[in-house]
């Protein structure tokens, strides 16, 4: 069910672990970076992607801040 929801969102979506390795993405993101299979992306960092995929704009400094951000519960 979660996969269907993620695929239905009309934006490119990806998620990474705290070491900035890809954990997953939707089909739209794969198409945007020119890959056909998620297995070519999973457990890789942005710098390990094929050259044509690395040309996609990504502000890795901002991405790093978001990934490392500690959230606190709202009361």
Secondary structure, DSSP 8 states (H G I E B T S, - for coil): -HHHHHHHSSS--EEE-TTS-EEEE-HHHHHHHT-S-GGGTTT--GGGS-HHHHTS---HHHHHHHHH-------
